[in-house]
Amino acid sequence: MLSFQLNDAGRSVMVYCDSNGLNQLINTLTSLRESPDMGHIHMRSPSAGGEMLNDQNPWGETAVSEVVISFSQND
């Protein structure tokens, strides 16, 4: 389980995950770092045509359906 939810009128992001979801997030970030030419990666829920995210948080509330993570090697 891996889901993201906006809180506090969009000023914060909550990340909900179990062990499998945490591994998925770590693997996704590692892939992006190891393949910097990708530039970014999309994580989507089933409602957005993907399988990486859950459509709901653990309490059944609607979660973000797509997360885009951008990577730049500039420090």
N, CA, C, O and CB atoms as a CASP TS submission, in Angstrom:
PFRMAT TS
TARGET T0000
AUTHOR 0000-0000-0000
METHOD Language model
MODEL 1
PARENT N/A
ATOM      1  N   MET     1       0.839  -1.160   0.000  1.00  0.00           N
ATOM      2  CA  MET     1       0.000   0.000   0.000  1.00  0.00           C
ATOM      3  C   MET     1       0.892   1.234   0.000  1.00  0.00           C
ATOM      4  O   MET     1       1.803   1.361   0.818  1.00  0.00           O
ATOM      5  CB  MET     1      -0.959  -0.008   1.207  1.00  0.00           C
ATOM      6  N   LEU     2       0.619   2.124  -0.916  1.00  0.00           N
ATOM      7  CA  LEU     2       1.333   3.392  -1.002  1.00  0.00           C
ATOM      8  C   LEU     2       0.343   4.433  -1.504  1.00  0.00           C
ATOM      9  O   LEU     2      -0.215   4.302  -2.594  1.00  0.00           O
ATOM     10  CB  LEU     2       2.592   3.290  -1.945  1.00  0.00           C
ATOM     11  N   SER     3       0.132   5.463  -0.701  1.00  0.00           N
ATOM     12  CA  SER     3      -0.764   6.534  -1.129  1.00  0.00           C
ATOM     13  C   SER     3      -0.261   7.861  -0.591  1.00  0.00           C
ATOM     14  O   SER     3       0.418   7.930   0.434  1.00  0.00           O
ATOM     15  CB  SER     3      -2.212   6.270  -0.657  1.00  0.00           C
ATOM     16  N   PHE     4      -0.615   8.904  -1.312  1.00  0.00           N
ATOM     17  CA  PHE     4      -0.270  10.279  -0.955  1.00  0.00           C
ATOM     18  C   PHE     4      -1.574  11.053  -0.822  1.00  0.00           C
ATOM     19  O   PHE     4      -2.530  10.823  -1.563  1.00  0.00           O
ATOM     20  CB  PHE     4       0.685  10.939  -2.024  1.00  0.00           C
ATOM     21  N   GLN     5      -1.593  11.974   0.135  1.00  0.00           N
ATOM     22  CA  GLN     5      -2.793  12.779   0.338  1.00  0.00           C
ATOM     23  C   GLN     5      -2.368  14.199   0.698  1.00  0.00           C
ATOM     24  O   GLN     5      -1.464  14.410   1.506  1.00  0.00           O
ATOM     25  CB  GLN     5      -3.704  12.167   1.450  1.00  0.00           C
ATOM     26  N   LEU     6      -3.042  15.165   0.079  1.00  0.00           N
ATOM     27  CA  LEU     6      -2.797  16.567   0.414  1.00  0.00           C
ATOM     28  C   LEU     6      -3.559  16.914   1.680  1.00  0.00           C
ATOM     29  O   LEU     6      -4.719  16.537   1.846  1.00  0.00           O
ATOM     30  CB  LEU     6      -3.212  17.505  -0.750  1.00  0.00           C
ATOM     31  N   ASN     7      -2.897  17.631   2.563  1.00  0.00           N
ATOM     32  CA  ASN     7      -3.513  18.084   3.818  1.00  0.00           C
ATOM     33  C   ASN     7      -3.293  19.574   3.981  1.00  0.00           C
ATOM     34  O   ASN     7      -2.502  20.187   3.265  1.00  0.00           O
ATOM     35  CB  ASN     7      -2.936  17.316   5.037  1.00  0.00           C
ATOM     36  N   ASP     8      -4.002  20.138   4.928  1.00  0.00           N
ATOM     37  CA  ASP     8      -3.823  21.541   5.296  1.00  0.00           C
ATOM     38  C   ASP     8      -3.899  22.457   4.074  1.00  0.00           C
ATOM     39  O   ASP     8      -3.023  23.290   3.839  1.00  0.00           O
ATOM     40  CB  ASP     8      -2.484  21.731   6.009  1.00  0.00           C
ATOM     41  N   ALA     9      -4.972  22.276   3.305  1.00  0.00           N
ATOM     42  CA  ALA     9      -5.227  23.084   2.101  1.00  0.00           C
ATOM     43  C   ALA     9      -4.057  23.026   1.122  1.00  0.00           C
ATOM     44  O   ALA     9      -3.722  24.022   0.481  1.00  0.00           O
ATOM     45  CB  ALA     9      -5.502  24.540   2.489  1.00  0.00           C
ATOM     46  N   GLY    10      -3.443  21.854   1.014  1.00  0.00           N
ATOM     47  CA  GLY    10      -2.355  21.663   0.059  1.00  0.00           C
ATOM     48  C   GLY    10      -0.995  22.089   0.550  1.00  0.00           C
ATOM     49  O   GLY    10      -0.035  22.083  -0.221  1.00  0.00           O
ATOM     50  N   ARG    11      -0.883  22.461   1.825  1.00  0.00           N
ATOM     51  CA  ARG    11       0.404  22.909   2.345  1.00  0.00           C
ATOM     52  C   ARG    11       1.266  21.767   2.872  1.00  0.00           C
ATOM     53  O   ARG    11       2.434  21.970   3.205  1.00  0.00           O
ATOM     54  CB  ARG    11       0.186  23.915   3.438  1.00  0.00           C
ATOM     55  N   SER    12       0.699  20.580   2.948  1.00  0.00           N
ATOM     56  CA  SER    12       1.481  19.425   3.388  1.00  0.00           C
ATOM     57  C   SER    12       1.026  18.184   2.633  1.00  0.00           C
ATOM     58  O   SER    12      -0.097  18.108   2.134  1.00  0.00           O
ATOM     59  CB  SER    12       1.344  19.211   4.918  1.00  0.00           C
ATOM     60  N   VAL    13       1.920  17.228   2.566  1.00  0.00           N
ATOM     61  CA  VAL    13       1.641  15.958   1.903  1.00  0.00           C
ATOM     62  C   VAL    13       1.841  14.842   2.914  1.00  0.00           C
ATOM     63  O   VAL    13       2.885  14.759   3.561  1.00  0.00           O
ATOM     64  CB  VAL    13       2.552  15.753   0.651  1.00  0.00           C
ATOM     65  N   MET    14       0.844  13.992   3.045  1.00  0.00           N
ATOM     66  CA  MET    14       0.954  12.809   3.893  1.00  0.00           C
ATOM     67  C   MET    14       1.269  11.624   2.991  1.00  0.00           C
ATOM     68  O   MET    14       0.666  11.461   1.930  1.00  0.00           O
ATOM     69  CB  MET    14      -0.362  12.565   4.721  1.00  0.00           C
ATOM     70  N   VAL    15       2.213  10.806   3.419  1.00  0.00           N
ATOM     71  CA  VAL    15       2.550   9.587   2.699  1.00  0.00           C
ATOM     72  C   VAL    15       2.168   8.419   3.598  1.00  0.00           C
ATOM     73  O   VAL    15       2.648   8.313   4.727  1.00  0.00           O
ATOM     74  CB  VAL    15       4.077   9.543   2.306  1.00  0.00           C
ATOM     75  N   TYR    16       1.308   7.546   3.098  1.00  0.00           N
ATOM     76  CA  TYR    16       0.887   6.355   3.822  1.00  0.00           C
ATOM     77  C   TYR    16       1.462   5.144   3.104  1.00  0.00           C
ATOM     78  O   TYR    16       1.319   5.010   1.888  1.00  0.00           O
ATOM     79  CB  TYR    16      -0.674   6.266   3.924  1.00  0.00           C
ATOM     80  N   CYS    17       2.114   4.262   3.856  1.00  0.00           N
ATOM     81  CA  CYS    17       2.662   3.076   3.210  1.00  0.00           C
ATOM     82  C   CYS    17       2.809   1.937   4.201  1.00  0.00           C
ATOM     83  O   CYS    17       2.923   2.137   5.410  1.00  0.00           O
ATOM     84  CB  CYS    17       4.006   3.390   2.569  1.00  0.00           C
ATOM     85  N   ASP    18       2.802   0.744   3.647  1.00  0.00           N
ATOM     86  CA  ASP    18       3.182  -0.433   4.406  1.00  0.00           C
ATOM     87  C   ASP    18       4.579  -0.833   3.921  1.00  0.00           C
ATOM     88  O   ASP    18       5.214  -0.083   3.180  1.00  0.00           O
ATOM     89  CB  ASP    18       2.132  -1.611   4.230  1.00  0.00           C
ATOM     90  N   SER    19       5.049  -1.989   4.329  1.00  0.00           N
ATOM     91  CA  SER    19       6.396  -2.420   3.956  1.00  0.00           C
ATOM     92  C   SER    19       6.554  -2.538   2.439  1.00  0.00           C
ATOM     93  O   SER    19       7.572  -2.127   1.883  1.00  0.00           O
ATOM     94  CB  SER    19       6.720  -3.756   4.619  1.00  0.00           C
ATOM     95  N   ASN    20       5.550  -3.098   1.780  1.00  0.00           N
ATOM     96  CA  ASN    20       5.615  -3.214   0.315  1.00  0.00           C
ATOM     97  C   ASN    20       5.617  -1.847  -0.359  1.00  0.00           C
ATOM     98  O   ASN    20       6.363  -1.617  -1.311  1.00  0.00           O
ATOM     99  CB  ASN    20       4.439  -4.043  -0.204  1.00  0.00           C
ATOM    100  N   GLY    21       4.779  -0.946   0.138  1.00  0.00           N
ATOM    101  CA  GLY    21       4.731   0.402  -0.425  1.00  0.00           C
ATOM    102  C   GLY    21       6.026   1.156  -0.212  1.00  0.00           C
ATOM    103  O   GLY    21       6.479   1.883  -1.096  1.00  0.00           O
ATOM    104  N   LEU    22       6.626   0.987   0.960  1.00  0.00           N
ATOM    105  CA  LEU    22       7.907   1.637   1.233  1.00  0.00           C
ATOM    106  C   LEU    22       8.975   1.104   0.286  1.00  0.00           C
ATOM    107  O   LEU    22       9.784   1.871  -0.235  1.00  0.00           O
ATOM    108  CB  LEU    22       8.331   1.417   2.703  1.00  0.00           C
ATOM    109  N   ASN    23       8.981  -0.209   0.061  1.00  0.00           N
ATOM    110  CA  ASN    23       9.935  -0.784  -0.893  1.00  0.00           C
ATOM    111  C   ASN    23       9.702  -0.249  -2.292  1.00  0.00           C
ATOM    112  O   ASN    23      10.659   0.032  -3.013  1.00  0.00           O
ATOM    113  CB  ASN    23       9.836  -2.308  -0.899  1.00  0.00           C
ATOM    114  N   GLN    24       8.441  -0.101  -2.690  1.00  0.00           N
ATOM    115  CA  GLN    24       8.118   0.449  -4.009  1.00  0.00           C
ATOM    116  C   GLN    24       8.645   1.875  -4.147  1.00  0.00           C
ATOM    117  O   GLN    24       9.221   2.226  -5.177  1.00  0.00           O
ATOM    118  CB  GLN    24       6.598   0.420  -4.246  1.00  0.00           C
ATOM    119  N   LEU    25       8.451   2.691  -3.127  1.00  0.00           N
ATOM    120  CA  LEU    25       8.928   4.068  -3.159  1.00  0.00           C
ATOM    121  C   LEU    25      10.448   4.113  -3.221  1.00  0.00           C
ATOM    122  O   LEU    25      11.013   4.869  -4.011  1.00  0.00           O
ATOM    123  CB  LEU    25       8.425   4.838  -1.937  1.00  0.00           C
ATOM    124  N   ILE    26      11.111   3.318  -2.403  1.00  0.00           N
ATOM    125  CA  ILE    26      12.583   3.267  -2.409  1.00  0.00           C
ATOM    126  C   ILE    26      13.090   2.817  -3.778  1.00  0.00           C
ATOM    127  O   ILE    26      14.018   3.416  -4.321  1.00  0.00           O
ATOM    128  CB  ILE    26      13.107   2.308  -1.302  1.00  0.00           C
ATOM    129  N   ASN    27      12.490   1.772  -4.338  1.00  0.00           N
ATOM    130  CA  ASN    27      12.917   1.281  -5.650  1.00  0.00           C
ATOM    131  C   ASN    27      12.698   2.316  -6.742  1.00  0.00           C
ATOM    132  O   ASN    27      13.526   2.459  -7.642  1.00  0.00           O
ATOM    133  CB  ASN    27      12.173   0.003  -6.000  1.00  0.00           C
ATOM    134  N   THR    28      11.588   3.036  -6.664  1.00  0.00           N
ATOM    135  CA  THR    28      11.301   4.074  -7.648  1.00  0.00           C
ATOM    136  C   THR    28      12.328   5.191  -7.568  1.00  0.00           C
ATOM    137  O   THR    28      12.843   5.636  -8.593  1.00  0.00           O
ATOM    138  CB  THR    28       9.894   4.635  -7.442  1.00  0.00           C
ATOM    139  N   LEU    29      12.627   5.645  -6.365  1.00  0.00           N
ATOM    140  CA  LEU    29      13.615   6.711  -6.196  1.00  0.00           C
ATOM    141  C   LEU    29      15.005   6.247  -6.614  1.00  0.00           C
ATOM    142  O   LEU    29      15.760   7.009  -7.218  1.00  0.00           O
ATOM    143  CB  LEU    29      13.640   7.189  -4.743  1.00  0.00           C
ATOM    144  N   THR    30      15.343   5.009  -6.297  1.00  0.00           N
ATOM    145  CA  THR    30      16.641   4.462  -6.685  1.00  0.00           C
ATOM    146  C   THR    30      16.751   4.380  -8.209  1.00  0.00           C
ATOM    147  O   THR    30      17.789   4.726  -8.773  1.00  0.00           O
ATOM    148  CB  THR    30      16.850   3.068  -6.055  1.00  0.00           C
ATOM    149  N   SER    31      15.702   3.931  -8.869  1.00  0.00           N
ATOM    150  CA  SER    31      15.704   3.852 -10.337  1.00  0.00           C
ATOM    151  C   SER    31      15.909   5.223 -10.960  1.00  0.00           C
ATOM    152  O   SER    31      16.653   5.369 -11.930  1.00  0.00           O
ATOM    153  CB  SER    31      14.393   3.241 -10.845  1.00  0.00           C
ATOM    154  N   LEU    32      15.255   6.211 -10.406  1.00  0.00           N
ATOM    155  CA  LEU    32      15.381   7.567 -10.925  1.00  0.00           C
ATOM    156  C   LEU    32      16.802   8.089 -10.738  1.00  0.00           C
ATOM    157  O   LEU    32      17.355   8.721 -11.638  1.00  0.00           O
ATOM    158  CB  LEU    32      14.379   8.497 -10.236  1.00  0.00           C
ATOM    159  N   ARG    33      17.391   7.831  -9.582  1.00  0.00           N
ATOM    160  CA  ARG    33      18.761   8.284  -9.328  1.00  0.00           C
ATOM    161  C   ARG    33      19.749   7.563 -10.234  1.00  0.00           C
ATOM    162  O   ARG    33      20.703   8.175 -10.713  1.00  0.00           O
ATOM    163  CB  ARG    33      19.138   8.062  -7.858  1.00  0.00           C
ATOM    164  N   GLU    34      19.539   6.280 -10.476  1.00  0.00           N
ATOM    165  CA  GLU    34      20.472   5.493 -11.274  1.00  0.00           C
ATOM    166  C   GLU    34      20.292   5.696 -12.776  1.00  0.00           C
ATOM    167  O   GLU    34      21.159   5.302 -13.555  1.00  0.00           O
ATOM    168  CB  GLU    34      20.315   4.036 -10.943  1.00  0.00           C
ATOM    169  N   SER    35      19.197   6.296 -13.188  1.00  0.00           N
ATOM    170  CA  SER    35      18.934   6.588 -14.599  1.00  0.00           C
ATOM    171  C   SER    35      18.561   8.056 -14.736  1.00  0.00           C
ATOM    172  O   SER    35      17.426   8.375 -15.090  1.00  0.00           O
ATOM    173  CB  SER    35      17.804   5.675 -15.165  1.00  0.00           C
ATOM    174  N   PRO    36      19.508   8.957 -14.458  1.00  0.00           N
ATOM    175  CA  PRO    36      19.176  10.386 -14.425  1.00  0.00           C
ATOM    176  C   PRO    36      18.653  10.936 -15.747  1.00  0.00           C
ATOM    177  O   PRO    36      18.002  11.981 -15.761  1.00  0.00           O
ATOM    178  CB  PRO    36      20.382  11.166 -14.020  1.00  0.00           C
ATOM    179  N   ASP    37      18.925  10.255 -16.857  1.00  0.00           N
ATOM    180  CA  ASP    37      18.413  10.732 -18.141  1.00  0.00           C
ATOM    181  C   ASP    37      16.891  10.663 -18.206  1.00  0.00           C
ATOM    182  O   ASP    37      16.269  11.335 -19.029  1.00  0.00           O
ATOM    183  CB  ASP    37      19.015   9.921 -19.279  1.00  0.00           C
ATOM    184  N   MET    38      16.293   9.849 -17.337  1.00  0.00           N
ATOM    185  CA  MET    38      14.832   9.780 -17.284  1.00  0.00           C
ATOM    186  C   MET    38      14.261  11.145 -16.927  1.00  0.00           C
ATOM    187  O   MET    38      13.243  11.559 -17.483  1.00  0.00           O
ATOM    188  CB  MET    38      14.367   8.717 -16.262  1.00  0.00           C
ATOM    189  N   GLY    39      14.906  11.842 -16.008  1.00  0.00           N
ATOM    190  CA  GLY    39      14.467  13.177 -15.615  1.00  0.00           C
ATOM    191  C   GLY    39      13.305  13.203 -14.640  1.00  0.00           C
ATOM    192  O   GLY    39      13.279  14.022 -13.721  1.00  0.00           O
ATOM    193  N   HIS    40      12.348  12.316 -14.835  1.00  0.00           N
ATOM    194  CA  HIS    40      11.207  12.265 -13.935  1.00  0.00           C
ATOM    195  C   HIS    40      10.523  10.903 -14.052  1.00  0.00           C
ATOM    196  O   HIS    40      10.777  10.136 -14.980  1.00  0.00           O
ATOM    197  CB  HIS    40      10.211  13.409 -14.245  1.00  0.00           C
ATOM    198  N   ILE    41       9.671  10.635 -13.106  1.00  0.00           N
ATOM    199  CA  ILE    41       8.909   9.390 -13.130  1.00  0.00           C
ATOM    200  C   ILE    41       7.494   9.673 -12.633  1.00  0.00           C
ATOM    201  O   ILE    41       7.283  10.488 -11.735  1.00  0.00           O
ATOM    202  CB  ILE    41       9.597   8.290 -12.259  1.00  0.00           C
ATOM    203  N   HIS    42       6.544   8.989 -13.232  1.00  0.00           N
ATOM    204  CA  HIS    42       5.139   9.118 -12.834  1.00  0.00           C
ATOM    205  C   HIS    42       4.746   7.905 -12.015  1.00  0.00           C
ATOM    206  O   HIS    42       4.980   6.767 -12.422  1.00  0.00           O
ATOM    207  CB  HIS    42       4.212   9.267 -14.073  1.00  0.00           C
ATOM    208  N   MET    43       4.160   8.145 -10.883  1.00  0.00           N
ATOM    209  CA  MET    43       3.583   7.079 -10.062  1.00  0.00           C
ATOM    210  C   MET    43       2.079   7.305 -10.104  1.00  0.00           C
ATOM    211  O   MET    43       1.595   8.381  -9.753  1.00  0.00           O
ATOM    212  CB  MET    43       4.151   7.085  -8.563  1.00  0.00           C
ATOM    213  N   ARG    44       1.333   6.273 -10.538  1.00  0.00           N
ATOM    214  CA  ARG    44      -0.115   6.439 -10.714  1.00  0.00           C
ATOM    215  C   ARG    44      -0.894   5.343  -9.985  1.00  0.00           C
ATOM    216  O   ARG    44      -0.402   4.237  -9.760  1.00  0.00           O
ATOM    217  CB  ARG    44      -0.475   6.432 -12.208  1.00  0.00           C
ATOM    218  N   SER    45      -2.109   5.693  -9.634  1.00  0.00           N
ATOM    219  CA  SER    45      -3.040   4.735  -9.033  1.00  0.00           C
ATOM    220  C   SER    45      -3.844   4.076 -10.161  1.00  0.00           C
ATOM    221  O   SER    45      -3.787   4.534 -11.302  1.00  0.00           O
ATOM    222  CB  SER    45      -3.996   5.441  -7.990  1.00  0.00           C
ATOM    223  N   PRO    46      -4.586   3.015  -9.856  1.00  0.00           N
ATOM    224  CA  PRO    46      -5.415   2.372 -10.877  1.00  0.00           C
ATOM    225  C   PRO    46      -6.388   3.331 -11.565  1.00  0.00           C
ATOM    226  O   PRO    46      -6.633   3.196 -12.764  1.00  0.00           O
ATOM    227  CB  PRO    46      -6.188   1.243 -10.257  1.00  0.00           C
ATOM    228  N   SER    47      -6.939   4.285 -10.837  1.00  0.00           N
ATOM    229  CA  SER    47      -7.883   5.226 -11.453  1.00  0.00           C
ATOM    230  C   SER    47      -7.209   6.149 -12.460  1.00  0.00           C
ATOM    231  O   SER    47      -7.880   6.785 -13.274  1.00  0.00           O
ATOM    232  CB  SER    47      -8.562   6.057 -10.380  1.00  0.00           C
ATOM    233  N   ALA    48      -5.876   6.222 -12.405  1.00  0.00           N
ATOM    234  CA  ALA    48      -5.112   7.047 -13.345  1.00  0.00           C
ATOM    235  C   ALA    48      -4.327   6.173 -14.323  1.00  0.00           C
ATOM    236  O   ALA    48      -3.437   6.660 -15.020  1.00  0.00           O
ATOM    237  CB  ALA    48      -4.154   7.983 -12.585  1.00  0.00           C
ATOM    238  N   GLY    49      -4.660   4.886 -14.371  1.00  0.00           N
ATOM    239  CA  GLY    49      -4.016   3.993 -15.323  1.00  0.00           C
ATOM    240  C   GLY    49      -2.725   3.362 -14.850  1.00  0.00           C
ATOM    241  O   GLY    49      -1.947   2.869 -15.667  1.00  0.00           O
ATOM    242  N   GLY    50      -2.480   3.365 -13.553  1.00  0.00           N
ATOM    243  CA  GLY    50      -1.247   2.792 -13.032  1.00  0.00           C
ATOM    244  C   GLY    50      -1.486   1.724 -11.993  1.00  0.00           C
ATOM    245  O   GLY    50      -2.615   1.298 -11.751  1.00  0.00           O
ATOM    246  N   GLU    51      -0.382   1.299 -11.380  1.00  0.00           N
ATOM    247  CA  GLU    51      -0.455   0.265 -10.357  1.00  0.00           C
ATOM    248  C   GLU    51       0.399   0.582  -9.136  1.00  0.00           C
ATOM    249  O   GLU    51       0.403  -0.183  -8.172  1.00  0.00           O
ATOM    250  CB  GLU    51      -0.034  -1.055 -10.938  1.00  0.00           C
ATOM    251  N   MET    52       1.121   1.694  -9.164  1.00  0.00           N
ATOM    252  CA  MET    52       2.077   1.977  -8.094  1.00  0.00           C
ATOM    253  C   MET    52       1.433   2.546  -6.838  1.00  0.00           C
ATOM    254  O   MET    52       1.911   2.298  -5.731  1.00  0.00           O
ATOM    255  CB  MET    52       3.116   2.932  -8.589  1.00  0.00           C
ATOM    256  N   LEU    53       0.363   3.297  -6.996  1.00  0.00           N
ATOM    257  CA  LEU    53      -0.282   3.959  -5.863  1.00  0.00           C
ATOM    258  C   LEU    53      -1.660   3.363  -5.603  1.00  0.00           C
ATOM    259  O   LEU    53      -2.262   2.752  -6.486  1.00  0.00           O
ATOM    260  CB  LEU    53      -0.396   5.468  -6.115  1.00  0.00           C
ATOM    261  N   ASN    54      -2.140   3.545  -4.404  1.00  0.00           N
ATOM    262  CA  ASN    54      -3.503   3.175  -4.058  1.00  0.00           C
ATOM    263  C   ASN    54      -4.417   4.376  -4.256  1.00  0.00           C
ATOM    264  O   ASN    54      -3.999   5.521  -4.082  1.00  0.00           O
ATOM    265  CB  ASN    54      -3.583   2.656  -2.603  1.00  0.00           C
ATOM    266  N   ASP    55      -5.662   4.109  -4.620  1.00  0.00           N
ATOM    267  CA  ASP    55      -6.628   5.185  -4.825  1.00  0.00           C
ATOM    268  C   ASP    55      -7.124   5.793  -3.519  1.00  0.00           C
ATOM    269  O   ASP    55      -7.669   6.896  -3.507  1.00  0.00           O
ATOM    270  CB  ASP    55      -7.801   4.672  -5.616  1.00  0.00           C
ATOM    271  N   GLN    56      -6.930   5.063  -2.413  1.00  0.00           N
ATOM    272  CA  GLN    56      -7.398   5.547  -1.116  1.00  0.00           C
ATOM    273  C   GLN    56      -6.310   5.360  -0.068  1.00  0.00           C
ATOM    274  O   GLN    56      -5.427   4.513  -0.201  1.00  0.00           O
ATOM    275  CB  GLN    56      -8.689   4.815  -0.689  1.00  0.00           C
ATOM    276  N   ASN    57      -6.401   6.175   0.975  1.00  0.00           N
ATOM    277  CA  ASN    57      -5.496   5.989   2.109  1.00  0.00           C
ATOM    278  C   ASN    57      -6.041   4.838   2.960  1.00  0.00           C
ATOM    279  O   ASN    57      -7.102   4.303   2.640  1.00  0.00           O
ATOM    280  CB  ASN    57      -5.356   7.316   2.959  1.00  0.00           C
ATOM    281  N   PRO    58      -5.356   4.445   4.021  1.00  0.00           N
ATOM    282  CA  PRO    58      -5.826   3.310   4.829  1.00  0.00           C
ATOM    283  C   PRO    58      -7.217   3.488   5.451  1.00  0.00           C
ATOM    284  O   PRO    58      -7.826   2.501   5.863  1.00  0.00           O
ATOM    285  CB  PRO    58      -4.845   3.054   5.921  1.00  0.00           C
ATOM    286  N   TRP    59      -7.726   4.701   5.527  1.00  0.00           N
ATOM    287  CA  TRP    59      -9.032   4.974   6.116  1.00  0.00           C
ATOM    288  C   TRP    59     -10.117   5.154   5.066  1.00  0.00           C
ATOM    289  O   TRP    59     -11.231   5.569   5.386  1.00  0.00           O
ATOM    290  CB  TRP    59      -8.957   6.204   6.982  1.00  0.00           C
ATOM    291  N   GLY    60      -9.802   4.845   3.824  1.00  0.00           N
ATOM    292  CA  GLY    60     -10.786   4.912   2.755  1.00  0.00           C
ATOM    293  C   GLY    60     -10.993   6.285   2.157  1.00  0.00           C
ATOM    294  O   GLY    60     -11.900   6.476   1.346  1.00  0.00           O
ATOM    295  N   GLU    61     -10.180   7.234   2.535  1.00  0.00           N
ATOM    296  CA  GLU    61     -10.297   8.586   1.971  1.00  0.00           C
ATOM    297  C   GLU    61      -9.569   8.644   0.630  1.00  0.00           C
ATOM    298  O   GLU    61      -8.573   7.952   0.422  1.00  0.00           O
ATOM    299  CB  GLU    61      -9.719   9.654   2.953  1.00  0.00           C
ATOM    300  N   THR    62     -10.075   9.469  -0.267  1.00  0.00           N
ATOM    301  CA  THR    62      -9.479   9.611  -1.588  1.00  0.00           C
ATOM    302  C   THR    62      -8.040  10.108  -1.491  1.00  0.00           C
ATOM    303  O   THR    62      -7.737  11.063  -0.776  1.00  0.00           O
ATOM    304  CB  THR    62     -10.310  10.565  -2.445  1.00  0.00           C
ATOM    305  N   ALA    63      -7.170   9.436  -2.228  1.00  0.00           N
ATOM    306  CA  ALA    63      -5.756   9.801  -2.250  1.00  0.00           C
ATOM    307  C   ALA    63      -5.412  10.412  -3.614  1.00  0.00           C
ATOM    308  O   ALA    63      -6.203  10.346  -4.555  1.00  0.00           O
ATOM    309  CB  ALA    63      -4.857   8.559  -1.955  1.00  0.00           C
ATOM    310  N   VAL    64      -4.236  10.997  -3.698  1.00  0.00           N
ATOM    311  CA  VAL    64      -3.732  11.562  -4.945  1.00  0.00           C
ATOM    312  C   VAL    64      -3.585  10.427  -5.954  1.00  0.00           C
ATOM    313  O   VAL    64      -3.065   9.365  -5.612  1.00  0.00           O
ATOM    314  CB  VAL    64      -2.369  12.306  -4.726  1.00  0.00           C
ATOM    315  N   SER    65      -4.030  10.633  -7.185  1.00  0.00           N
ATOM    316  CA  SER    65      -3.988   9.569  -8.183  1.00  0.00           C
ATOM    317  C   SER    65      -2.701   9.559  -9.004  1.00  0.00           C
ATOM    318  O   SER    65      -2.403   8.570  -9.674  1.00  0.00           O
ATOM    319  CB  SER    65      -5.162   9.698  -9.104  1.00  0.00           C
ATOM    320  N   GLU    66      -1.945  10.641  -8.958  1.00  0.00           N
ATOM    321  CA  GLU    66      -0.669  10.672  -9.687  1.00  0.00           C
ATOM    322  C   GLU    66       0.343  11.526  -8.933  1.00  0.00           C
ATOM    323  O   GLU    66       0.038  12.629  -8.479  1.00  0.00           O
ATOM    324  CB  GLU    66      -0.868  11.219 -11.125  1.00  0.00           C
ATOM    325  N   VAL    67       1.538  10.997  -8.814  1.00  0.00           N
ATOM    326  CA  VAL    67       2.663  11.722  -8.230  1.00  0.00           C
ATOM    327  C   VAL    67       3.770  11.719  -9.270  1.00  0.00           C
ATOM    328  O   VAL    67       4.133  10.662  -9.786  1.00  0.00           O
ATOM    329  CB  VAL    67       3.142  11.078  -6.865  1.00  0.00           C
ATOM    330  N   VAL    68       4.308  12.887  -9.582  1.00  0.00           N
ATOM    331  CA  VAL    68       5.425  13.003 -10.513  1.00  0.00           C
ATOM    332  C   VAL    68       6.635  13.447  -9.707  1.00  0.00           C
ATOM    333  O   VAL    68       6.595  14.461  -9.011  1.00  0.00           O
ATOM    334  CB  VAL    68       5.109  14.010 -11.683  1.00  0.00           C
ATOM    335  N   ILE    69       7.706  12.681  -9.809  1.00  0.00           N
ATOM    336  CA  ILE    69       8.941  12.999  -9.110  1.00  0.00           C
ATOM    337  C   ILE    69       9.973  13.376 -10.157  1.00  0.00           C
ATOM    338  O   ILE    69      10.296  12.572 -11.031  1.00  0.00           O
ATOM    339  CB  ILE    69       9.432  11.801  -8.226  1.00  0.00           C
ATOM    340  N   SER    70      10.492  14.594 -10.076  1.00  0.00           N
ATOM    341  CA  SER    70      11.504  15.089 -11.010  1.00  0.00           C
ATOM    342  C   SER    70      12.877  15.031 -10.354  1.00  0.00           C
ATOM    343  O   SER    70      13.011  15.246  -9.150  1.00  0.00           O
ATOM    344  CB  SER    70      11.178  16.536 -11.465  1.00  0.00           C
ATOM    345  N   PHE    71      13.885  14.742 -11.152  1.00  0.00           N
ATOM    346  CA  PHE    71      15.250  14.610 -10.659  1.00  0.00           C
ATOM    347  C   PHE    71      16.187  15.478 -11.469  1.00  0.00           C
ATOM    348  O   PHE    71      16.124  15.512 -12.698  1.00  0.00           O
ATOM    349  CB  PHE    71      15.706  13.151 -10.704  1.00  0.00           C
ATOM    350  N   SER    72      17.054  16.177 -10.765  1.00  0.00           N
ATOM    351  CA  SER    72      18.098  16.983 -11.388  1.00  0.00           C
ATOM    352  C   SER    72      19.392  16.707 -10.651  1.00  0.00           C
ATOM    353  O   SER    72      19.415  16.662  -9.421  1.00  0.00           O
ATOM    354  CB  SER    72      17.747  18.509 -11.364  1.00  0.00           C
ATOM    355  N   GLN    73      20.461  16.522 -11.393  1.00  0.00           N
ATOM    356  CA  GLN    73      21.753  16.253 -10.774  1.00  0.00           C
ATOM    357  C   GLN    73      22.420  17.510 -10.235  1.00  0.00           C
ATOM    358  O   GLN    73      23.464  17.437  -9.588  1.00  0.00           O
ATOM    359  CB  GLN    73      22.664  15.585 -11.766  1.00  0.00           C
ATOM    360  N   ASN    74      21.825  18.645 -10.498  1.00  0.00           N
ATOM    361  CA  ASN    74      22.388  19.897  -9.986  1.00  0.00           C
ATOM    362  C   ASN    74      22.245  19.953  -8.482  1.00  0.00           C
ATOM    363  O   ASN    74      21.150  19.770  -7.950  1.00  0.00           O
ATOM    364  CB  ASN    74      21.703  21.114 -10.630  1.00  0.00           C
ATOM    365  N   ASP    75      23.341  20.203  -7.795  1.00  0.00           N
ATOM    366  CA  ASP    75      23.299  20.292  -6.329  1.00  0.00           C
ATOM    367  C   ASP    75      22.984  21.691  -5.883  1.00  0.00           C
ATOM    368  O   ASP    75      22.908  21.953  -4.683  1.00  0.00           O
ATOM    369  CB  ASP    75      24.617  19.845  -5.721  1.00  0.00           C
TER
END
